[in-house]
Amino acid sequence: MRIILSLLYAPIIFFSLKYFNSSIEEVLVLKALPFIISLIFTIIIIISYIKKRSVILYFAQKFSKSNIEDEEKKYIHKATKFWIFISMINVTIHFFIFLNINANFWLFYSSIGWYILFITAGVLQFLHRKFVFLKRINIEN
């Protein structure tokens, strides 16, 4: 149910504002919200990388059933740069959507598009870990 609501929040709010004849300023605030949230998320990832306390490593340790070895911790910390890059792409897209008047693209990207970006990045990260990092670790051992 949460996934369905997260996919539909942007179209529902947008069409509600249009239905009640809301002003363009209210629509702009609505369009700015995903941009601001993405920007805050990106800043948190960058700060965690700089402080060498990767938020990604934190969640990996929290949800991992086994201990994470030091070599994998280094890999996750380096991979944080990849996620910073992906997150900055997301912020850039949200920023250009905010500046653009076309609401259809905003509706698509704010509801589904950013999921596609992050899922694709997650699959790429998984494949890199499996076929590059783990193979390198197995060869060294």
Backbone as a printed PyTorch tensor [residue, N CA C, xyz], in Angstrom:
tensor([[[  0.8250,  -1.1970,   0.0000],
         [  0.0000,   0.0000,   0.0000],
         [  0.8680,   1.2600,   0.0000]],

        [[  1.9930,   1.2260,   0.7590],
         [  2.8700,   2.3950,   0.8020],
         [  3.4600,   2.6890,  -0.5670]],

        [[  3.7960,   1.6190,  -1.3130],
         [  4.3690,   1.8120,  -2.6400],
         [  3.3540,   2.4750,  -3.5550]],

        [[  2.1200,   2.0120,  -3.4950],
         [  1.0680,   2.5870,  -4.3430],
         [  0.8710,   4.0620,  -4.0020]],

        [[  0.8350,   4.3830,  -2.7240],
         [  0.6700,   5.7790,  -2.3170],
         [  1.8570,   6.6300,  -2.7390]],

        [[  3.0750,   6.0880,  -2.6190],
         [  4.2480,   6.8690,  -3.0100],
         [  4.2870,   7.0950,  -4.5150]],

        [[  3.7540,   6.1560,  -5.2930],
         [  3.6990,   6.3380,  -6.7430],
         [  2.6300,   7.3330,  -7.1570]],

        [[  1.5910,   7.4220,  -6.3700],
         [  0.4520,   8.2530,  -6.7530],
         [  0.3950,   9.6130,  -6.0680]],

        [[  1.3040,   9.8800,  -5.1200],
         [  1.1690,  11.1290,  -4.3650],
         [  1.2700,  12.3550,  -5.2630]],

        [[  2.2030,  12.3700,  -6.1830],
         [  2.3750,  13.5470,  -7.0320],
         [  1.1610,  13.7850,  -7.9330]],

        [[  0.6900,  12.7700,  -8.6710],
         [ -0.4910,  13.0320,  -9.5080],
         [ -1.7280,  13.4210,  -8.7030]],

        [[ -1.9420,  12.7860,  -7.5590],
         [ -3.1210,  13.0880,  -6.7440],
         [ -3.0750,  14.5330,  -6.2570]],

        [[ -1.9510,  14.9470,  -5.7290],
         [ -1.8320,  16.3150,  -5.2200],
         [ -1.9420,  17.3200,  -6.3670]],

        [[ -1.2760,  17.0330,  -7.4760],
         [ -1.3090,  17.9580,  -8.6110],
         [ -2.7360,  18.1500,  -9.1250]],

        [[ -3.4240,  17.0470,  -9.3530],
         [ -4.7780,  17.1590,  -9.8850],
         [ -5.7410,  17.7490,  -8.8490]],

        [[ -5.4740,  17.5250,  -7.5720],
         [ -6.2870,  18.1620,  -6.5340],
         [ -6.1150,  19.6740,  -6.5700]],

        [[ -4.8700,  20.1140,  -6.7060],
         [ -4.6240,  21.5560,  -6.7920],
         [ -5.2640,  22.1500,  -8.0380]],

        [[ -5.1700,  21.4400,  -9.1500],
         [ -5.7960,  21.9180, -10.3860],
         [ -7.3120,  21.9580, -10.2520]],

        [[ -7.8880,  20.9590,  -9.5980],
         [ -9.3410,  20.8720,  -9.4320],
         [ -9.8680,  22.0430,  -8.6090]],

        [[ -9.1310,  22.4110,  -7.5680],
         [ -9.5680,  23.4950,  -6.6950],
         [ -9.0420,  24.8550,  -7.1540]],

        [[ -8.5510,  24.9270,  -8.3980],
         [ -8.0550,  26.1770,  -8.9890],
         [ -7.0050,  26.8550,  -8.1150]],

        [[ -6.0240,  26.1090,  -7.7310],
         [ -4.9430,  26.6680,  -6.9220],
         [ -4.0790,  27.5830,  -7.7760]],

        [[ -3.3750,  28.4660,  -7.1020],
         [ -2.5210,  29.4100,  -7.8130],
         [ -1.2520,  28.7110,  -8.2920]],

        [[ -0.5750,  29.3590,  -9.2230],
         [  0.6580,  28.8000,  -9.7770],
         [  1.7420,  28.7140,  -8.7030]],

        [[  1.6950,  29.6170,  -7.7030],
         [  2.6800,  29.5840,  -6.6320],
         [  2.5690,  28.2880,  -5.8300]],

        [[  1.3520,  27.8260,  -5.5870],
         [  1.1680,  26.5730,  -4.8550],
         [  1.6810,  25.3900,  -5.6650]],

        [[  1.4850,  25.4360,  -6.9710],
         [  1.9930,  24.3700,  -7.8390],
         [  3.5190,  24.3910,  -7.8440]],

        [[  4.1130,  25.5790,  -7.8580],
         [  5.5750,  25.6770,  -7.8280],
         [  6.1450,  25.1290,  -6.5280]],

        [[  5.4860,  25.4010,  -5.4250],
         [  5.9250,  24.8510,  -4.1410],
         [  5.8550,  23.3330,  -4.1840]],

        [[  4.7940,  22.8210,  -4.7610],
         [  4.6350,  21.3750,  -4.8870],
         [  5.7370,  20.7870,  -5.7660]],

        [[  6.0690,  21.4600,  -6.8640],
         [  7.1300,  20.9760,  -7.7450],
         [  8.4990,  21.0810,  -7.0810]],

        [[  8.6740,  22.0190,  -6.1590],
         [  9.9620,  22.2000,  -5.5010],
         [ 10.2100,  21.1440,  -4.4290]],

        [[  9.1640,  20.5710,  -3.8700],
         [  9.3190,  19.6320,  -2.7610],
         [ 10.2100,  18.4330,  -3.0970]],

        [[ 10.0150,  17.7140,  -4.2060],
         [ 10.9120,  16.5990,  -4.5230],
         [ 12.3610,  17.0570,  -4.7240]],

        [[ 12.5420,  18.2430,  -5.3030],
         [ 13.8800,  18.7940,  -5.4860],
         [ 14.5640,  19.0250,  -4.1380]],

        [[ 13.8520,  19.6280,  -3.2110],
         [ 14.4160,  19.9180,  -1.8950],
         [ 14.7450,  18.6230,  -1.1430]],

        [[ 13.8490,  17.6580,  -1.1890],
         [ 14.0930,  16.3740,  -0.5150],
         [ 15.3050,  15.6770,  -1.1240]],

        [[ 15.4100,  15.6800,  -2.4470],
         [ 16.5560,  15.0580,  -3.1220],
         [ 17.8500,  15.7650,  -2.7670]],

        [[ 17.8040,  17.0830,  -2.6980],
         [ 18.9950,  17.8570,  -2.3530],
         [ 19.4590,  17.5380,  -0.9330]],

        [[ 18.5340,  17.4640,   0.0060],
         [ 18.8810,  17.1340,   1.3940],
         [ 19.4800,  15.7350,   1.4700]],

        [[ 18.8780,  14.7810,   0.7730],
         [ 19.3860,  13.4110,   0.7400],
         [ 20.8090,  13.3730,   0.1880]],

        [[ 21.0640,  14.1220,  -0.8840],
         [ 22.4000,  14.1730,  -1.4900],
         [ 23.4100,  14.7810,  -0.5230]],

        [[ 23.0350,  15.8370,   0.1380],
         [ 23.9300,  16.4810,   1.1060],
         [ 24.2740,  15.5220,   2.2430]],

        [[ 23.3050,  14.7580,   2.7180],
         [ 23.5560,  13.7830,   3.7860],
         [ 24.5570,  12.7360,   3.3180]],

        [[ 24.4090,  12.2490,   2.0960],
         [ 25.3490,  11.2450,   1.5780],
         [ 26.7460,  11.8410,   1.4380]],

        [[ 26.8470,  13.0620,   0.9300],
         [ 28.1590,  13.7100,   0.7630],
         [ 28.8300,  13.9140,   2.1160]],

        [[ 28.0950,  14.4110,   3.0880],
         [ 28.6700,  14.6350,   4.4270],
         [ 29.1150,  13.3140,   5.0400]],

        [[ 28.3180,  12.2690,   4.8730],
         [ 28.6980,  10.9700,   5.4410],
         [ 29.9540,  10.4320,   4.7680]],

        [[ 30.1280,  10.6990,   3.4800],
         [ 31.3380,  10.2580,   2.7830],
         [ 32.5510,  11.0340,   3.2760]],

        [[ 32.4050,  12.3370,   3.4100],
         [ 33.5170,  13.1800,   3.8650],
         [ 33.9500,  12.7950,   5.2760]],

        [[ 32.9890,  12.5160,   6.1380],
         [ 33.2970,  12.1470,   7.5210],
         [ 33.7430,  10.6970,   7.6600]],

        [[ 33.7770,   9.9720,   6.5200],
         [ 34.1590,   8.5540,   6.4940],
         [ 33.2440,   7.7040,   7.3830]],

        [[ 31.9840,   8.0990,   7.4400],
         [ 30.9450,   7.3500,   8.1470],
         [ 29.7720,   7.1900,   7.1930]],

        [[ 30.0020,   6.4220,   6.1390],
         [ 29.0360,   6.2850,   5.0540],
         [ 27.6720,   5.8460,   5.5720]],

        [[ 26.6680,   6.5990,   5.2000],
         [ 25.3020,   6.2550,   5.5710],
         [ 24.9020,   4.9340,   4.9000]],

        [[ 25.4550,   4.6650,   3.7360],
         [ 25.1800,   3.3990,   3.0440],
         [ 25.7710,   2.2360,   3.8340]],

        [[ 26.9800,   2.4050,   4.3460],
         [ 27.5910,   1.3630,   5.1860],
         [ 26.7880,   1.1640,   6.4700]],

        [[ 26.3090,   2.2400,   7.0250],
         [ 25.4890,   2.1500,   8.2400],
         [ 24.2780,   1.2480,   8.0090]],

        [[ 23.5510,   1.4940,   6.9200],
         [ 22.3700,   0.6780,   6.6390],
         [ 22.7420,  -0.7350,   6.2120]],

        [[ 23.8720,  -0.8840,   5.5320],
         [ 24.3260,  -2.2280,   5.1580],
         [ 24.6090,  -3.0480,   6.4120]],

        [[ 25.2610,  -2.4470,   7.4060],
         [ 25.5420,  -3.1480,   8.6610],
         [ 24.2640,  -3.4240,   9.4340]],

        [[ 23.3450,  -2.5140,   9.3830],
         [ 22.0980,  -2.6620,  10.1270],
         [ 21.2510,  -3.8180,   9.5810]],

        [[ 21.2220,  -3.9750,   8.2600],
         [ 20.3640,  -4.9860,   7.6610],
         [ 21.0920,  -6.2640,   7.2510]],

        [[ 22.4030,  -6.3030,   7.3960],
         [ 23.1660,  -7.4960,   7.0300],
         [ 23.0410,  -8.5560,   8.1190]],

        [[ 22.8690,  -9.7900,   7.6820],
         [ 22.7530, -10.8950,   8.6340],
         [ 24.1310, -11.3770,   9.1030]],

        [[ 25.1640, -11.0440,   8.3470],
         [ 26.5230, -11.4530,   8.7180],
         [ 27.4060, -10.2210,   8.8960]],

        [[ 28.5700, -10.4580,   9.4590],
         [ 29.5300,  -9.3650,   9.6350],
         [ 30.0560,  -8.9000,   8.2910]],

        [[ 30.2970,  -7.6250,   8.1700],
         [ 30.8700,  -7.0730,   6.9440],
         [ 32.3710,  -6.9410,   7.1680]],

        [[ 33.1220,  -7.6140,   6.3060],
         [ 34.5840,  -7.6080,   6.4160],
         [ 35.1480,  -6.2250,   6.0890]],

        [[ 36.3930,  -5.9910,   6.5320],
         [ 37.0340,  -4.6940,   6.3100],
         [ 37.1660,  -4.3590,   4.8300]],

        [[ 37.4810,  -5.3700,   4.0110],
         [ 37.6140,  -5.1400,   2.5690],
         [ 36.2860,  -4.6720,   1.9630]],

        [[ 35.2100,  -5.2700,   2.4180],
         [ 33.8910,  -4.8770,   1.9160],
         [ 33.5010,  -3.4960,   2.4450]],

        [[ 33.9010,  -3.1560,   3.6540],
         [ 33.6340,  -1.8140,   4.1910],
         [ 34.3190,  -0.7590,   3.3340]],

        [[ 35.5540,  -1.0470,   2.9170],
         [ 36.2690,  -0.1120,   2.0390],
         [ 35.5450,   0.0110,   0.6980]],

        [[ 35.0740,  -1.1170,   0.1880],
         [ 34.3440,  -1.1100,  -1.0800],
         [ 33.0680,  -0.2750,  -0.9690]],

        [[ 32.3340,  -0.4640,   0.1100],
         [ 31.0900,   0.2920,   0.3060],
         [ 31.3870,   1.7780,   0.4280]],

        [[ 32.4670,   2.1120,   1.1310],
         [ 32.8220,   3.5290,   1.2670],
         [ 33.1620,   4.1230,  -0.0980]],

        [[ 33.9210,   3.3890,  -0.9250],
         [ 34.2380,   3.8700,  -2.2720],
         [ 32.9850,   3.9400,  -3.1390]],

        [[ 32.0740,   2.9860,  -2.9530],
         [ 30.8390,   2.9610,  -3.7310],
         [ 29.9260,   4.1330,  -3.3840]],

        [[ 30.1550,   4.7420,  -2.2450],
         [ 29.3660,   5.9100,  -1.8620],
         [ 29.5350,   7.0200,  -2.8920]],

        [[ 30.7130,   7.1030,  -3.5170],
         [ 30.9280,   8.1040,  -4.5760],
         [ 29.9790,   7.8560,  -5.7430]],

        [[ 29.7350,   6.5940,  -6.0700],
         [ 28.7890,   6.2520,  -7.1340],
         [ 27.3910,   6.7450,  -6.7650]],

        [[ 27.0040,   6.5310,  -5.5110],
         [ 25.6650,   6.9380,  -5.0760],
         [ 25.5380,   8.4570,  -4.9760]],

        [[ 26.6380,   9.1240,  -4.6760],
         [ 26.6270,  10.5950,  -4.7120],
         [ 26.3550,  11.0590,  -6.1420]],

        [[ 27.0280,  10.4330,  -7.0910],
         [ 26.8410,  10.7690,  -8.5050],
         [ 25.3880,  10.5390,  -8.9320]],

        [[ 24.8390,   9.3820,  -8.5940],
         [ 23.4530,   9.0680,  -8.9560],
         [ 22.4970,  10.0550,  -8.2970]],

        [[ 22.7470,  10.3590,  -7.0380],
         [ 21.8840,  11.2940,  -6.3150],
         [ 21.9700,  12.7010,  -6.9100]],

        [[ 23.1520,  13.0760,  -7.3730],
         [ 23.2950,  14.3950,  -8.0030],
         [ 22.5770,  14.4350,  -9.3550]],

        [[ 22.5720,  13.3180, -10.0720],
         [ 21.7830,  13.2480, -11.3110],
         [ 20.3050,  13.4580, -10.9720]],

        [[ 19.8440,  12.8050,  -9.9110],
         [ 18.4600,  12.9450,  -9.4760],
         [ 18.1320,  14.4000,  -9.1180]],

        [[ 19.0140,  15.0490,  -8.3860],
         [ 18.8020,  16.4530,  -8.0080],
         [ 18.7590,  17.3300,  -9.2530]],

        [[ 19.6580,  17.0730, -10.1940],
         [ 19.6940,  17.8630, -11.4210],
         [ 18.3970,  17.7130, -12.2140]],

        [[ 17.9200,  16.4820, -12.3310],
         [ 16.6610,  16.2590, -13.0430],
         [ 15.5140,  16.9750, -12.3360]],

        [[ 15.4570,  16.8560, -11.0090],
         [ 14.4020,  17.5490, -10.2520],
         [ 14.4980,  19.0690, -10.4270]],

        [[ 15.7160,  19.5880, -10.4670],
         [ 15.8980,  21.0260, -10.6370],
         [ 15.3780,  21.4880, -11.9980]],

        [[ 15.7320,  20.7560, -13.0590],
         [ 15.2560,  21.1360, -14.3910],
         [ 13.7510,  20.9540, -14.5220]],

        [[ 13.2050,  19.9590, -13.8440],
         [ 11.7500,  19.7910, -13.8320],
         [ 11.0940,  20.9770, -13.1300]],

        [[ 11.7020,  21.4270, -12.0500],
         [ 11.1730,  22.5810, -11.3180],
         [ 11.1480,  23.8230, -12.2150]],

        [[ 12.2040,  23.9990, -12.9960],
         [ 12.2740,  25.1760, -13.8710],
         [ 11.3500,  25.0560, -15.0760]],

        [[ 11.0350,  23.8340, -15.4800],
         [ 10.1990,  23.6040, -16.6460],
         [  8.7240,  23.7460, -16.2760]],

        [[  7.9490,  24.2680, -17.1760],
         [  6.5270,  24.4690, -16.9140],
         [  5.7290,  23.1840, -17.1320]],

        [[  6.2550,  22.2640, -17.9320],
         [  5.5410,  21.0370, -18.2760],
         [  5.3010,  20.1810, -17.0350]],

        [[  4.0550,  20.0360, -16.6450],
         [  3.7130,  19.2780, -15.4450],
         [  3.6880,  17.7750, -15.6890]],

        [[  3.5260,  17.3600, -16.9390],
         [  3.4610,  15.9270, -17.2220],
         [  4.7650,  15.2190, -16.8860]],

        [[  5.8890,  15.8250, -17.2750],
         [  7.1790,  15.2140, -16.9680],
         [  7.4150,  15.1950, -15.4600]],

        [[  7.0020,  16.2700, -14.7780],
         [  7.1210,  16.3140, -13.3150],
         [  6.3000,  15.1940, -12.6850]],

        [[  5.0740,  15.0010, -13.1700],
         [  4.2280,  13.9310, -12.6390],
         [  4.8880,  12.5730, -12.8250]],

        [[  5.4360,  12.3400, -14.0150],
         [  6.0740,  11.0510, -14.2830],
         [  7.3100,  10.8530, -13.4090]],

        [[  8.2210,  11.8310, -13.4350],
         [  9.4890,  11.6370, -12.7270],
         [  9.2980,  11.6160, -11.2110]],

        [[  8.4370,  12.4560, -10.6730],
         [  8.2320,  12.5070,  -9.2220],
         [  7.5170,  11.2800,  -8.6880]],

        [[  6.7620,  10.6060,  -9.5420],
         [  6.0540,   9.4270,  -9.0590],
         [  6.7800,   8.1300,  -9.4050]],

        [[  7.2980,   7.9910, -10.6220],
         [  7.9110,   6.7300, -11.0350],
         [  9.3620,   6.8850, -11.4790]],

        [[  9.6810,   7.9650, -12.1450],
         [ 10.9820,   8.1240, -12.7920],
         [ 12.1740,   7.9700, -11.8860]],

        [[ 12.1030,   8.5850, -10.7090],
         [ 13.2560,   8.4910,  -9.8180],
         [ 13.4260,   7.0730,  -9.2920]],

        [[ 12.3470,   6.3100,  -9.1700],
         [ 12.4630,   4.8930,  -8.8100],
         [ 13.2750,   4.1520,  -9.8720]],

        [[ 12.9630,   4.4310, -11.1350],
         [ 13.6790,   3.7760, -12.2360],
         [ 15.1610,   4.1030, -12.1720]],

        [[ 15.5030,   5.3700, -11.9210],
         [ 16.9030,   5.7830, -11.8130],
         [ 17.6130,   5.0170, -10.7070]],

        [[ 17.0350,   4.9940,  -9.5000],
         [ 17.7080,   4.3670,  -8.3710],
         [ 17.7060,   2.8450,  -8.4530]],

        [[ 16.6640,   2.2510,  -9.0030],
         [ 16.6560,   0.7880,  -9.1680],
         [ 17.7040,   0.3790, -10.1950]],

        [[ 17.8100,   1.1220, -11.2860],
         [ 18.8350,   0.8380, -12.2910],
         [ 20.2300,   0.9680, -11.6850]],

        [[ 20.4420,   2.0180, -10.9090],
         [ 21.7390,   2.1950, -10.2400],
         [ 22.0070,   1.0600,  -9.2520]],

        [[ 20.9670,   0.6280,  -8.5330],
         [ 21.1230,  -0.4820,  -7.5960],
         [ 21.4940,  -1.7760,  -8.2990]],

        [[ 20.8880,  -2.0270,  -9.4450],
         [ 21.2250,  -3.2290, -10.2230],
         [ 22.6680,  -3.1470, -10.7170]],

        [[ 23.0770,  -1.9820, -11.2030],
         [ 24.4650,  -1.8030, -11.6400],
         [ 25.4410,  -2.0100, -10.4870]],

        [[ 25.1150,  -1.4900,  -9.3150],
         [ 25.9700,  -1.6590,  -8.1320],
         [ 26.0550,  -3.1280,  -7.7540]],

        [[ 24.9300,  -3.8280,  -7.7730],
         [ 24.8970,  -5.2540,  -7.4530],
         [ 25.7610,  -6.0550,  -8.4260]],

        [[ 25.6140,  -5.7650,  -9.7230],
         [ 26.3980,  -6.4790, -10.7330],
         [ 27.8900,  -6.2020, -10.5890]],

        [[ 28.2380,  -4.9540, -10.3200],
         [ 29.6480,  -4.6130, -10.1160],
         [ 30.2120,  -5.3460,  -8.9060]],

        [[ 29.4660,  -5.3660,  -7.8330],
         [ 29.9170,  -6.0610,  -6.6200],
         [ 30.1080,  -7.5520,  -6.8900]],

        [[ 29.1370,  -8.1390,  -7.5670],
         [ 29.1730,  -9.5830,  -7.7890],
         [ 30.2600,  -9.9950,  -8.7790]],

        [[ 30.3500,  -9.2830,  -9.8970],
         [ 31.2350,  -9.7220, -10.9680],
         [ 32.6120,  -9.0700, -10.9650]],

        [[ 32.7930,  -8.0010, -10.2290],
         [ 34.1000,  -7.3470, -10.1860],
         [ 34.7020,  -7.4710,  -8.7930]],

        [[ 34.0210,  -6.9260,  -7.7940],
         [ 34.5920,  -6.8940,  -6.4420],
         [ 34.7580,  -8.2910,  -5.8480]],

        [[ 33.7010,  -9.0870,  -5.8400],
         [ 33.7890, -10.4120,  -5.2190],
         [ 34.7330, -11.3380,  -5.9770]],

        [[ 34.8090, -11.2150,  -7.2990],
         [ 35.7640, -12.0270,  -8.0670],
         [ 37.1830, -11.6280,  -7.7130]],

        [[ 37.4260, -10.3370,  -7.5490],
         [ 38.7620,  -9.8710,  -7.1730],
         [ 39.1390, -10.3780,  -5.7880]],

        [[ 38.1880, -10.3580,  -4.8610],
         [ 38.4360, -10.8500,  -3.5100],
         [ 38.7200, -12.3520,  -3.5360]],

        [[ 37.9660, -13.1050,  -4.3250],
         [ 38.1750, -14.5620,  -4.4130],
         [ 39.5140, -14.9040,  -5.0570]],

        [[ 39.9560, -14.0990,  -6.0200],
         [ 41.2540, -14.3460,  -6.6510],
         [ 42.3900, -14.0710,  -5.6660]],

        [[ 42.2580, -13.0260,  -4.8780],
         [ 43.2980, -12.6730,  -3.8970],
         [ 43.3990, -13.7100,  -2.7970]],

        [[ 42.2800, -14.3380,  -2.4390],
         [ 42.2900, -15.3390,  -1.3540],
         [ 42.5880, -16.6520,  -1.9420]]])
